[in-house]
Amino acid sequence: MAQRKLRIALVAGETSGDMLGAGLMRALLELYPNIEFEGIGGPRMAAEDCKTLYPMERLAVTGLTEVLGRLRELLGMRRQLAGYFIRRPPDVFIGIDAPDFNLGLEQRLREAGIPVVHYVSPSVWAWRQYRVRKIARSVDLMLTLFPFETEIYRRHGIPVACVGHPMADEIDLQPDPRPARERLGLPDTPVIALLPGSRENEVRRLGPLMLQVAQWCLQQRPQLGFVAPMAGAGVRALFERQIAEQGNALPLTLYDGNARELMRAADAVLLASGTATLEAMLLKKPMVVCYRLSPLSFWLMRQLVKVEHVSLPNLLAGRALVPELLQRDATPENLGRALLQALDGVGQAERLEHYRAIHRDLRKDASRRAAERVLGLIGRGP
């Protein structure tokens, strides 16, 4: 008997969500081959035959004040998506991260009788805990990436499952940097990877700072080289303008994408807080984390955030495992000193023990686990 075709709707709002969505789609098709996907995703989801209703880049915005400038457009897009899916109900809707956009959409769809899964927990354990009430109204199942995230949902009676993180499945427990260095043709001298972010507004804030850090480090150690992955044509054009405006020549090579390969090959990494910090940790890299928001966004965040750390390695370890320098503390000299210490391996032996323990804890065959939970919710489980 032929399988009934399933229609699954997904909305991802940034590069990390696109990666998670593509992995989930592949796992769903392995378990149930007759599925049609549509929604919002990036190039990886498009490569898995997700029909794209809007470009993902239109959702990629960070910072409280930054969102306000795009609010009308985002609300209009969400309203149109809700109308579309209510008129043509999918078998299940999966919101992948992007909670400020997805939760409102999910609530409308759930009220219309559409089963809803949210993949990647919002940071309710850290700030804006009142959102748990909205999540309870909006989702039938929460899928979390990290074990510490499940407790708050269980406490509020929200169905939840920790599926682990797909990157922990993909990356070796003991990654070898040498093949990556050879493929990239990197020299034997130390190389630092600069990751200013995947969104243009992140690069606008952090790009000049990272270039100043690279210049400071180069003055201390002239043999250093630098590499930087560019998340898209817009990000690359912006970063190239920033390089030209700085004026000082740097031994810096830009690459289109390939962030994981560059981090794997590098001796140390300077990066924005976000998913890339988890990836650097899984690659067992010395790193320094920095971040800057607009002054108002940062002030508001400080009033609301209830945790001591912002980077995933530190949150998962429950301690200051890697240096975090934020806002005014994120100066070229402060970041440069921390980066050179990381490059020299200061504290790295102890960090590696924590890195490996966290890596093992997150290895759960995440995409397949998530797919099983999604299909189970709609009565199509294996």
C-alpha angles and dihedrals in degrees: 000000000000119000117250110247113252123213111210122185121204133180121193122175107196146015096281091050090049089055092048092046094051092050091048092049092053091049092048091052091050089056098036113016098189103077134129116203129200139159134076123331144133133250095295093054090044089054087057090055100261108161104231116222096178133009110266091225089073089069096045104104130123136194129052097255092040091058091054091066090057098035098109093050093047094048090049092051092049092049092051092048092050091051092048095050094043090053091046104028116205120215088247137357119219118196109198110206113299090109097176088060102030104045094061090047091046093052092054092047094047091050086054090056099259115138110243132204123184113204115201118028118251111238093263090139088063107036144351092030089173086078088079088079091055091046089054089056094043109046140049093196135017117205113198129195098208130052096228091061098067101069097073091052094048089050089056096043096249115147106247140170130185107222099176124234124297091218089062088057094047100047122072117244088235106030118195114221096195100082090049092050090050094048091050093043093233120171125247090251119096116285127198122202117218116204109181094174142276098261126072093231090055092049090047089059101034106029097077091044093052091048089052090049090051090050091050092049091047091055089056095042115021093186093068123114128197136210130186131189116219116215095208146339093279093051091047094050091049094048092047089054089051091051091051092048092052089058099198114111114240129191087241127144121195122211130193104242115316093123095153094050091049093049090047090053098042126093093219137001134222109196148158119259110267142076091326089070089061091048092050090050093050088050086053094237129161104241146176119209123210135172140175130188130178108285092251094048091049093048091050092047091051091054092051107034115097100187132081098225136049105191120084096234090057094043092050093045093044090226144067096285096153129025115267118193115181137183111326092009089059097088125147092248096046092047093042093053092048091047094052090048089052090048089053090053097246105175092352097126092060092042091053091058090055092043092055094045092051092045092054091048092054096048102102106130086261103188093050092046090051092047092051090052093048094049091043090055091058096040097257099105123141 
